């Protein structure tokens, strides 16, 4: 149904193609997953399908694109929108009114759809996506998953033949992501809707996927096939697939359920050498954390309570973050995770309780003074991007931190910037305007901007948004190196697999309170929502990641 033939596209002023000689054919009535490394062109690919590229983006496009009999290059987005629904990475960016029902009705009203027909369509789509009880709610009172479903509903009221979704679960906790993906699956089953979605967290999406596309500069034209066929040929793999390929499980399992038939002979772990090896590794990690606890915490939060007007966002929050450790903070959307980070930075004043940074109470301190000791990476990297070039973004931060620099100091600063950009995988885009980069690349630029001054602590709010598995591995290595250099790191994340790989301790925030905090292998098994794939596959073992198994003794 959707066909690309020899498609090459350059953004304005770019010397490198965002897509190069792509020739692919996506089946009708199926769910197609578009995958690839950060910055490979997934979002560009989706935007070509509805004509946003090149009509909105500008640039140069060669080749042909067809959606059925339609030519999106000729018809442009306004006409293609009657046939194709599009959901952006940030659903709030496409909302235009305040109330759920009004948002869904907006496009129909502008198209002069008769009121009776409009009401029938709205009622049907609200019921289909389980939104009927929310129809009178303000959008800003909804959870992330609810907002994503409203965005899907607003795109579907025109009854399009195709639905495009750009990273639909990137901002959602595991439970909300499951709700959204189930809704997408239902649309495909009941209406035969053709669905194309770009996503990095393959472990979430593979159970719902019929067809898979992989984009890479190393594979001109793109790679396509069933998920098993594609995953056999690429390195971007969710944990279960990575383990299955390493242990030569065939046919290749894509989900935990499919992989369980290969583990039936490995249900007793206590006597297994890999188990004892992993226990030793876990004990060593615990001992490192215990040593850290003998020194003064870098951040102390005591009986913290935060209010938004009459609404209590946090209450009774107590925890300590030590130099030389990474604490992962997890919880459902709306639990108060971002509020806690903003309070530690002085952006929100406590209603009760105290926050100490490096032994000093931050009440009354300016945010700028707090941020000399604490680097804060918000969910939206654009909030930290102001310069015209990537390397200048980091230099500006250093200049603000160090003050006036002579020629020697400036040369040393440039060397620091160059080294960090290399480590972040951003050397090739050092001269690029930051806001022209992909979401994942912008995230890494913003991380570099807050980390270049080597603060005592880092607070990271969803740092893996837009990052592929390789980029997440690189991020984990960088954060571990900073931790080993005695930095205190607090990571808010919905990425269960990242927390399993990264954290020394995990805390669960629920309804504004920390309900559990401790070693990852313990805490993450207490809550099925936050249990990684390997722990699901081996529930009686201490393993959380493929490396926990592969670096000990093989099965």
C-alpha positions as CSV (number, residue, x, y, z in Angstrom):
1,X,0.0,0.0,0.0
2,X,2.8,2.4,0.9
3,X,5.7,2.4,-1.6
4,X,9.0,4.2,-1.6
5,X,11.1,4.0,-4.8
6,X,14.6,5.4,-4.9
7,X,13.7,8.1,-2.4
8,X,16.6,10.5,-1.4
9,X,16.0,13.5,0.7
10,X,18.2,16.4,1.9
11,X,17.0,18.9,4.5
12,X,17.7,22.6,3.6
13,X,21.5,23.5,3.9
14,X,22.4,19.9,4.8
15,X,25.2,18.1,2.9
16,X,24.2,14.7,4.1
17,X,20.9,13.0,3.1
18,X,18.4,12.2,5.8
19,X,17.2,9.4,3.5
20,X,19.3,7.8,0.8
21,X,17.9,5.7,-2.1
22,X,15.2,4.2,0.1
23,X,13.1,1.6,-1.8
24,X,10.5,-0.1,0.5
25,X,7.0,-1.5,0.3
26,X,4.8,-1.5,3.4
27,X,1.8,-3.9,3.4
28,X,-1.8,-2.7,3.8
29,X,-3.8,-3.5,6.9
30,X,-0.7,-4.4,8.9
31,X,1.3,-2.9,11.8
32,X,4.7,-1.9,10.5
33,X,7.5,-1.0,12.9
34,X,10.2,1.5,11.6
35,X,13.5,1.1,13.5
36,X,17.0,2.2,13.3
37,X,19.7,4.1,15.1
38,X,19.1,7.6,16.5
39,X,19.2,10.1,13.6
40,X,18.8,7.5,10.9
41,X,15.7,9.2,9.4
42,X,12.7,7.4,11.0
43,X,10.8,10.6,11.6
44,X,11.7,11.9,8.2
45,X,10.4,8.6,6.7
46,X,7.0,9.0,8.4
47,X,6.8,12.6,7.3
48,X,7.3,11.7,3.7
49,X,4.2,9.5,3.8
50,X,1.8,12.4,4.6
51,X,3.7,15.1,2.7
52,X,5.1,17.1,5.6
53,X,8.4,16.3,3.9
54,X,9.1,18.3,1.8
55,X,6.1,20.7,1.9
56,X,6.6,21.7,5.5
57,X,10.3,21.0,6.0
58,X,11.6,22.3,2.8
59,X,14.6,20.6,1.2
60,X,15.2,18.5,-1.8
61,X,13.4,15.2,-2.5
62,X,14.0,12.7,-5.3
63,X,12.2,9.5,-6.1
64,X,8.6,8.5,-5.9
65,X,6.2,7.9,-3.0
66,X,2.8,6.3,-3.2
67,X,0.1,5.7,-0.6
68,X,-2.3,3.5,-2.5
69,X,-3.0,5.7,-5.6
70,X,-2.1,8.9,-3.8
71,X,1.0,11.0,-4.3
72,X,1.8,12.9,-1.1
73,X,4.4,15.0,-2.8
74,X,1.8,16.3,-5.3
75,X,-1.1,16.5,-2.9
76,X,0.6,18.0,0.2
77,X,-0.3,17.5,3.8
78,X,-3.7,19.4,3.7
79,X,-5.2,16.9,1.3
80,X,-3.3,13.9,2.6
81,X,-4.6,14.5,6.1
82,X,-8.0,13.2,5.0
83,X,-6.4,9.8,4.4
84,X,-3.5,9.7,6.9
85,X,-3.6,10.4,10.6
86,X,-0.3,11.5,12.2
87,X,0.7,11.4,15.9
88,X,3.8,13.4,16.8
89,X,6.3,12.3,19.5
90,X,4.9,15.0,21.9
91,X,1.1,14.7,21.7
92,X,0.7,18.1,23.5
93,X,2.3,19.8,20.5
94,X,-0.7,19.0,18.3
95,X,-3.4,19.9,20.8
96,X,-5.2,23.2,20.1
97,X,-8.0,23.4,22.7
98,X,-8.4,22.5,26.3
99,X,-11.1,19.8,26.6
100,X,-11.0,16.2,25.4
101,X,-14.2,16.3,23.4
102,X,-13.4,19.7,21.9
103,X,-10.0,18.5,20.7
104,X,-11.5,15.5,18.9
105,X,-14.2,17.7,17.3
106,X,-11.8,20.4,16.2
107,X,-10.8,19.0,12.9
108,X,-14.4,17.9,12.0
109,X,-15.7,21.4,12.7
110,X,-13.1,23.0,10.5
111,X,-14.0,20.5,7.7
112,X,-17.7,21.5,8.1
113,X,-18.9,18.0,8.9
114,X,-22.6,18.0,9.8
115,X,-23.3,18.1,13.6
116,X,-25.1,14.8,13.7
117,X,-22.4,13.0,11.8
118,X,-19.7,14.7,13.9
119,X,-21.4,13.6,17.2
120,X,-21.7,10.0,16.0
121,X,-18.1,9.9,15.0
122,X,-16.9,11.4,18.3
123,X,-19.0,9.0,20.4
124,X,-17.7,6.0,18.4
125,X,-14.1,6.9,18.7
126,X,-14.4,7.8,22.4
127,X,-15.9,4.3,23.1
128,X,-13.3,2.5,20.9
129,X,-10.3,4.1,22.8
130,X,-12.0,3.9,26.2
131,X,-12.2,7.7,26.5
132,X,-15.9,8.2,27.1
133,X,-15.5,8.9,30.8
134,X,-12.9,11.5,30.0
135,X,-14.8,13.5,27.3
136,X,-15.4,16.5,29.6
137,X,-11.9,16.5,31.2
138,X,-9.3,19.2,30.6
139,X,-6.3,17.8,28.7
140,X,-3.9,19.1,31.3
141,X,-5.5,16.8,33.9
142,X,-4.8,13.6,31.9
143,X,-2.0,11.1,32.3
144,X,0.5,10.7,29.5
145,X,-1.2,7.6,28.2
146,X,-4.6,9.2,28.3
147,X,-3.2,12.2,26.3
148,X,-1.7,9.9,23.8
149,X,-5.0,8.1,23.3
150,X,-6.8,11.5,22.8
151,X,-4.2,12.4,20.2
152,X,-5.0,9.1,18.4
153,X,-8.7,9.8,18.7
154,X,-8.3,13.3,17.2
155,X,-6.4,11.8,14.2
156,X,-8.9,9.0,13.6
157,X,-12.2,11.0,13.5
158,X,-11.5,11.7,9.8
159,X,-11.6,7.9,9.4
160,X,-8.2,7.7,7.6
161,X,-6.8,4.6,6.0
162,X,-3.4,5.0,7.5
163,X,-2.2,6.0,11.0
164,X,1.4,7.2,11.5
165,X,2.9,7.4,15.1
166,X,6.3,8.8,15.9
167,X,7.6,7.2,19.1
168,X,4.2,6.8,20.7
169,X,5.5,5.3,23.9
170,X,8.7,7.4,24.5
171,X,7.1,9.5,27.3
172,X,5.0,6.8,28.9
173,X,5.5,4.4,31.8
174,X,5.2,0.7,31.0
175,X,1.5,0.4,32.0
176,X,0.5,3.5,29.9
177,X,2.5,2.3,27.0
178,X,0.8,-1.1,27.1
179,X,-2.6,0.7,27.1
180,X,-1.7,2.7,24.0
181,X,-0.3,-0.2,22.1
182,X,-3.3,-2.4,22.9
183,X,-5.5,0.5,21.6
184,X,-3.4,0.6,18.4
185,X,-3.6,-3.2,18.1
186,X,-7.4,-3.1,18.5
187,X,-7.7,-0.5,15.7
188,X,-5.7,-2.7,13.4
189,X,-7.8,-5.8,14.2
190,X,-11.2,-4.3,14.1
191,X,-10.8,-1.9,11.2
192,X,-7.9,-3.2,9.2
193,X,-6.2,0.1,9.7
194,X,-2.7,0.3,8.2
195,X,-0.4,1.5,11.1
196,X,3.2,2.6,10.8
197,X,5.1,3.5,13.9
198,X,8.7,4.5,14.7
199,X,9.9,3.3,18.0
200,X,13.2,2.7,19.8
201,X,12.0,0.5,22.6
202,X,11.5,-2.6,20.5
203,X,10.7,-4.8,23.5
204,X,7.4,-2.9,23.9
205,X,6.3,-3.0,20.3
206,X,7.4,-6.3,18.9
207,X,4.4,-8.3,20.3
208,X,2.1,-6.1,18.1
209,X,4.3,-5.9,15.0
210,X,3.6,-7.7,11.6
211,X,6.2,-6.1,9.5
212,X,9.5,-4.3,10.2
213,X,11.6,-1.7,8.4
214,X,15.2,-0.9,9.4
215,X,16.8,2.3,8.2
216,X,20.6,2.7,8.3
217,X,23.2,4.7,6.3
218,X,25.1,1.4,6.0
219,X,22.1,-0.2,4.2
220,X,21.2,2.0,1.3
221,X,17.6,1.4,0.3
222,X,16.6,0.1,3.8
223,X,15.9,-3.4,5.1
224,X,12.4,-4.9,5.5
225,X,10.8,-8.2,6.4
226,X,9.1,-9.9,9.3
227,X,10.5,-8.9,12.7
228,X,12.4,-12.2,13.0
229,X,13.9,-11.8,9.5
230,X,15.1,-8.2,10.2
231,X,16.3,-8.8,13.8
232,X,18.5,-11.7,12.6
233,X,20.4,-9.2,10.5
234,X,20.8,-6.1,12.8
235,X,22.5,-5.2,16.1
236,X,19.7,-3.2,17.6
237,X,18.0,-5.8,19.7
238,X,15.8,-5.9,22.9
239,X,17.2,-8.0,25.8
240,X,15.4,-11.3,25.0
241,X,16.4,-11.3,21.4
242,X,20.0,-10.4,22.2
243,X,20.1,-13.4,24.7
244,X,18.4,-15.7,22.2
245,X,20.9,-14.9,19.5
246,X,23.9,-15.3,21.9
247,X,22.6,-18.7,23.0
248,X,21.5,-19.8,19.5
249,X,17.8,-20.2,20.4
250,X,15.9,-21.0,17.2
251,X,13.4,-20.1,15.9
252,X,14.3,-16.7,17.2
253,X,11.9,-15.7,20.1
254,X,10.8,-12.1,20.0
255,X,9.0,-11.9,23.4
256,X,9.4,-13.3,26.9
257,X,6.5,-15.8,26.3
258,X,8.1,-17.1,23.2
259,X,11.5,-17.5,25.0
260,X,10.1,-19.4,27.9
261,X,10.1,-22.7,26.0
262,X,13.9,-22.5,25.9
263,X,14.3,-22.1,29.7
264,X,12.2,-25.0,30.8
265,X,15.3,-27.0,31.6
266,X,16.8,-24.2,33.6
267,X,14.3,-23.8,36.4
268,X,16.7,-24.6,39.3
269,X,19.4,-22.0,39.7
270,X,20.7,-22.4,43.3
271,X,23.2,-25.0,42.2
272,X,24.0,-23.4,38.8
273,X,27.5,-21.8,38.6
274,X,26.1,-18.9,36.7
275,X,23.7,-18.2,39.7
276,X,26.5,-18.2,42.3
277,X,28.6,-16.0,40.0
278,X,25.8,-13.5,39.6
279,X,25.1,-13.6,43.4
280,X,28.8,-12.7,44.0
281,X,28.5,-9.9,41.5
282,X,25.4,-8.6,43.2
283,X,27.0,-8.8,46.6
284,X,30.0,-6.9,45.3
285,X,27.7,-4.1,44.0
286,X,25.9,-4.0,47.4
287,X,29.2,-3.7,49.2
288,X,30.1,-0.7,47.0
289,X,26.9,1.0,47.8
290,X,27.4,0.2,51.5
291,X,30.8,1.8,51.4
292,X,29.2,4.9,49.8
293,X,26.8,5.1,52.7
294,X,29.7,5.5,55.1
295,X,30.4,8.9,53.6
296,X,28.2,12.1,53.6
297,X,25.3,12.1,51.1
298,X,25.6,14.7,48.4
299,X,21.8,15.1,48.3
300,X,19.5,14.6,51.3
301,X,15.7,14.9,51.1
302,X,13.8,15.0,54.4
303,X,10.0,14.7,54.9
304,X,9.5,16.6,51.6
305,X,6.0,17.8,50.8
306,X,5.1,19.7,47.6
307,X,1.8,21.3,46.7
308,X,0.4,22.7,43.5
309,X,-2.4,24.9,44.8
310,X,-4.7,22.6,46.7
311,X,-3.2,19.4,45.1
312,X,-0.5,17.6,47.1
313,X,2.1,16.3,44.6
314,X,4.7,14.9,47.0
315,X,4.5,14.0,50.7
316,X,6.8,12.4,53.2
317,X,9.6,11.9,50.7
318,X,12.9,10.8,52.4
319,X,16.0,9.6,50.6
320,X,19.7,10.2,50.3
321,X,21.9,10.2,47.2
322,X,25.6,9.5,47.7
323,X,28.7,10.4,45.7
324,X,29.7,7.4,43.6
325,X,26.2,5.9,43.0
326,X,23.4,5.9,40.5
327,X,19.9,5.9,41.8
328,X,17.1,5.2,39.3
329,X,13.7,6.7,40.3
330,X,10.7,5.0,38.7
331,X,7.0,5.3,38.9
332,X,3.8,5.7,36.8
333,X,3.1,8.9,34.9
334,X,1.9,11.6,37.3
335,X,3.6,10.0,40.4
336,X,5.7,13.1,41.1
337,X,9.1,12.2,39.7
338,X,9.7,15.4,37.7
339,X,8.4,17.5,40.6
340,X,11.0,15.9,42.9
341,X,13.8,16.8,40.5
342,X,12.6,20.3,40.1
343,X,12.4,20.7,43.9
344,X,16.0,19.6,44.3
345,X,17.1,22.3,41.8
346,X,15.2,25.0,43.6
347,X,12.6,25.4,40.9
348,X,9.8,24.5,43.3
349,X,9.6,25.6,46.9
350,X,8.7,22.9,49.5
351,X,5.5,23.2,51.4
352,X,7.2,21.2,54.2
353,X,10.5,19.4,54.7
354,X,14.1,20.2,53.6
355,X,16.6,19.5,50.8
356,X,20.3,19.6,51.4
357,X,22.9,19.7,48.7
358,X,26.5,19.1,49.7
359,X,25.4,19.5,53.3
360,X,23.8,22.9,52.7
361,X,20.1,23.6,53.0
362,X,19.0,25.0,49.6
363,X,16.1,27.0,50.9
364,X,16.6,30.6,50.0
365,X,19.3,29.9,47.5
366,X,19.1,31.1,43.9
367,X,18.6,28.4,41.3
368,X,21.8,29.5,39.5
369,X,23.7,28.9,42.7
370,X,22.2,25.4,43.3
371,X,23.0,24.5,39.7
372,X,26.7,25.1,40.2
373,X,26.6,21.9,42.2
374,X,23.7,20.1,40.5
375,X,23.2,19.6,36.8
376,X,19.6,19.2,35.7
377,X,18.6,17.6,32.3
378,X,14.8,18.2,31.8
379,X,12.6,15.9,29.6
380,X,12.6,18.5,26.8
381,X,16.2,19.1,25.7
382,X,15.2,22.2,23.8
383,X,14.9,24.0,27.1
384,X,18.7,24.0,27.3
385,X,19.6,24.7,23.7
386,X,20.4,28.3,22.8
387,X,23.6,28.4,20.7
388,X,24.0,28.2,16.9
389,X,26.4,25.3,17.0
390,X,26.6,22.1,19.1
391,X,30.2,22.8,20.3
392,X,29.2,26.4,21.2
393,X,26.4,25.1,23.4
394,X,29.0,23.4,25.7
395,X,31.4,26.3,25.5
396,X,28.8,28.8,26.6
397,X,28.1,26.7,29.7
398,X,31.8,26.6,30.5
399,X,32.2,30.3,30.1
400,X,29.3,31.0,32.4
401,X,30.7,28.7,34.9
402,X,34.4,29.7,34.8
403,X,34.0,33.4,34.0
404,X,36.4,35.3,31.8
405,X,39.1,33.0,30.3
406,X,42.5,33.9,28.9
407,X,43.7,32.3,25.6
408,X,45.3,29.3,27.4
409,X,42.2,28.6,29.5
410,X,40.0,29.0,26.4
411,X,42.1,26.5,24.5
412,X,41.8,24.0,27.4
413,X,38.0,24.5,27.5
414,X,37.8,23.8,23.7
415,X,39.7,20.6,24.3
416,X,37.3,19.6,27.1
417,X,34.4,20.2,24.8
418,X,35.9,18.2,21.9
419,X,36.6,15.2,24.3
420,X,33.1,15.2,25.7
421,X,31.4,15.5,22.2
422,X,33.5,12.5,21.1
423,X,32.4,10.6,24.1
424,X,28.8,11.5,23.4
425,X,29.0,10.5,19.8
426,X,28.4,14.0,18.6
427,X,31.8,14.9,17.0
428,X,30.3,14.7,13.4
429,X,27.6,17.2,14.3
430,X,29.7,19.7,16.3
431,X,29.1,22.5,13.8
432,X,25.4,21.8,13.3
433,X,22.5,23.9,14.7
434,X,21.3,21.9,17.7
435,X,17.6,22.2,17.0
436,X,18.1,20.6,13.6
437,X,19.2,17.4,15.2
438,X,17.1,14.4,16.0
439,X,15.5,14.1,19.5
440,X,18.1,11.6,20.6
441,X,21.0,13.8,19.4
442,X,19.5,16.9,21.1
443,X,19.2,14.9,24.3
444,X,22.9,14.2,24.2
445,X,23.8,17.8,23.4
446,X,21.8,18.9,26.4
447,X,23.5,16.3,28.6
448,X,26.8,17.6,27.5
449,X,25.9,21.1,28.3
450,X,25.1,20.3,31.9
451,X,27.9,17.8,32.4
452,X,30.8,19.8,30.9
453,X,31.3,21.6,34.3
454,X,31.6,18.3,36.2
455,X,28.9,19.1,38.9
456,X,28.8,17.1,42.1
457,X,25.4,15.6,41.1
458,X,23.4,15.0,37.9
459,X,19.6,14.9,37.8
460,X,18.4,13.3,34.5
461,X,14.7,13.3,33.6
462,X,14.0,10.6,31.0
463,X,17.5,10.8,29.4
464,X,16.9,7.9,26.9
465,X,14.1,9.5,25.0
466,X,14.9,9.2,21.4
467,X,18.0,6.9,22.0
468,X,18.5,3.5,20.3
469,X,20.0,0.5,22.2
470,X,23.6,1.4,21.1
471,X,23.2,5.0,22.2
472,X,21.7,3.9,25.6
473,X,24.7,1.5,26.1
474,X,27.1,4.4,25.4
475,X,25.1,6.6,27.9
476,X,25.3,3.9,30.5
477,X,29.1,3.6,30.1
478,X,29.4,7.4,30.4
479,X,27.3,7.6,33.5
480,X,29.1,4.7,35.1
481,X,32.4,6.5,34.4
482,X,31.1,9.7,36.1
483,X,29.8,7.6,39.0
484,X,33.2,6.0,39.4
485,X,34.7,9.5,39.5
486,X,32.4,10.1,42.6
487,X,29.6,11.9,40.9
488,X,26.1,11.4,42.5
489,X,23.5,10.6,39.7
490,X,19.7,10.5,40.0
491,X,17.9,9.2,36.9
492,X,14.2,9.4,36.4
493,X,13.2,6.9,33.8
494,X,10.3,4.8,32.5
495,X,12.9,2.6,30.7
496,X,12.9,-0.6,32.7
497,X,15.8,-2.1,30.8
498,X,18.0,1.0,31.3
499,X,17.4,1.0,35.1
500,X,18.3,-2.7,35.2
501,X,21.5,-2.0,33.4
502,X,22.5,1.3,35.0
503,X,21.4,1.6,38.6
504,X,23.1,0.8,41.9
505,X,19.8,1.4,43.7
506,X,16.2,1.8,42.5
507,X,13.4,3.8,44.1
508,X,9.7,3.5,43.3
509,X,7.6,6.6,43.6
510,X,3.8,6.0,43.9
511,X,1.2,8.7,44.5
512,X,3.8,11.2,45.7
513,X,5.6,8.8,48.1
514,X,8.6,6.6,47.8
515,X,7.2,3.2,48.5
516,X,10.3,1.1,48.0
517,X,14.0,1.7,47.6
518,X,16.9,-0.7,47.4
519,X,19.0,-3.0,45.2
520,X,17.6,-3.4,41.7
521,X,17.3,-7.2,41.7
522,X,15.0,-6.9,44.8
523,X,13.0,-3.8,44.1
524,X,12.3,-4.4,40.4
525,X,10.9,-7.8,41.1
526,X,8.4,-6.5,43.6
527,X,6.5,-4.6,40.9
528,X,5.6,-6.5,37.7
529,X,5.3,-3.2,35.8
530,X,9.0,-2.5,36.4
531,X,10.4,-6.0,36.0
532,X,12.9,-6.3,33.1
533,X,12.6,-9.0,30.4
534,X,15.4,-11.2,31.7
535,X,14.0,-11.1,35.3
536,X,10.6,-12.2,33.8
537,X,12.3,-15.0,31.9
538,X,14.3,-16.2,34.9
539,X,12.1,-15.3,37.9
540,X,14.1,-17.3,40.5
541,X,17.5,-15.9,39.5
542,X,19.2,-12.6,40.4
543,X,19.7,-11.8,36.7
544,X,18.3,-8.6,35.3
545,X,20.1,-8.1,32.0
546,X,21.6,-10.4,29.3
547,X,25.1,-9.4,30.5
548,X,24.3,-10.8,33.9
549,X,24.0,-14.2,32.2
550,X,26.6,-13.9,29.4
551,X,29.4,-12.5,31.6
552,X,29.0,-15.3,34.1
553,X,28.7,-18.9,33.0
554,X,26.6,-19.8,30.0
555,X,23.5,-21.9,30.3
